[in-house]
Amino acid sequence: MPDITSEQVAHLASLARIALTPDEIAKLTGELSLIVDSVARVAEVATDDVPATSHPIPLQNVFRPDVVGETLTQEQALSGAPDSDGSRFRVTAILGEEQ
């Protein structure tokens, strides 16, 4: 696999409109080369007989069962509201929309 050059890193930075100093370009050149090499090694191992996985270990649902619990009455829900019409919350109109 060809190594990443500092010219390629500078070009990519230019395309992404990221200003990089020469020191940053030199550092990123080495880091990107390492990343490309690592991906190439994984690609060598990932053959058709290796099944694709999204997680290394099996997952299971960790949520509790959805059980209806005690709820507020309408009066309890509206008791702390700054304004209500007796059965609903009353709020100011937005964007000039009148209901």
C-alpha positions in Angstrom: 0.0 0.0 0.0 1.5 3.4 -0.9 2.3 5.7 1.9 0.4 8.9 2.4 2.6 11.9 1.4 2.6 15.3 3.1 1.4 16.8 -0.3 -1.7 14.6 -0.1 -2.4 15.7 3.5 -2.0 19.3 2.5 -4.3 18.8 -0.4 -6.9 17.1 1.7 -6.7 19.9 4.3 -7.2 22.4 1.5 -10.2 20.6 0.3 -11.6 20.5 3.8 -10.7 24.1 4.3 -8.6 23.3 7.3 -5.5 25.4 7.9 -2.6 23.2 9.0 0.9 24.2 10.0 3.8 22.3 8.5 4.3 20.5 11.9 0.6 19.4 11.8 1.0 18.2 8.3 4.0 16.1 9.2 2.3 14.6 12.2 -0.9 13.9 10.3 1.0 12.3 7.5 2.4 9.6 9.8 -1.0 9.1 11.6 -2.9 8.8 8.3 -0.3 6.3 6.9 -0.8 4.2 10.1 -4.6 4.3 9.7 -4.4 3.3 6.1 -2.0 0.4 6.9 -4.3 -0.8 9.7 -7.4 -0.8 7.5 -5.4 -2.7 4.8 -4.5 -5.4 7.4 -8.1 -5.7 8.4 -9.1 -6.0 4.7 -6.7 -8.9 4.3 -8.3 -10.9 7.1 -11.9 -10.0 6.2 -12.6 -12.6 3.6 -15.9 -14.0 2.4 -15.8 -16.9 4.9 -15.7 -14.4 7.9 -19.2 -13.3 8.8 -19.7 -9.6 9.2 -20.5 -8.4 12.7 -21.6 -5.1 14.1 -20.7 -6.0 17.7 -18.0 -8.3 19.0 -20.3 -9.8 21.6 -24.0 -10.7 21.4 -26.4 -8.0 22.6 -29.7 -8.4 24.4 -32.4 -6.0 25.4 -31.5 -4.4 28.7 -34.6 -2.3 29.1 -37.3 -3.1 31.7 -40.7 -4.2 30.5 -43.0 -1.4 29.5 -45.6 -1.4 32.3 -48.2 1.3 32.8 -47.8 2.8 36.2 -49.6 5.4 38.3 -50.4 8.5 36.3 -51.5 12.0 37.2 -55.1 13.1 36.9 -55.9 16.0 34.7 -56.4 18.3 37.7 -53.0 17.2 39.2 -51.2 17.9 35.9 -52.8 21.3 35.5 -52.3 22.3 39.2 -48.9 23.8 38.7 -49.5 25.3 35.3 -49.2 29.1 35.2 -52.3 29.3 33.0 -54.9 26.8 31.9 -58.5 26.8 30.5 -59.6 24.1 33.0 -58.8 21.1 30.8 -55.6 22.1 28.9 -52.5 24.1 29.3 -52.8 27.6 27.9 -49.7 29.0 26.2 -49.0 32.1 24.2 -49.3 31.9 20.4 -46.1 31.6 18.5 -45.1 33.0 15.1 -48.3 35.0 15.0 -50.5 32.0 14.6 -54.0 32.3 16.1 -55.9 29.2 17.0 
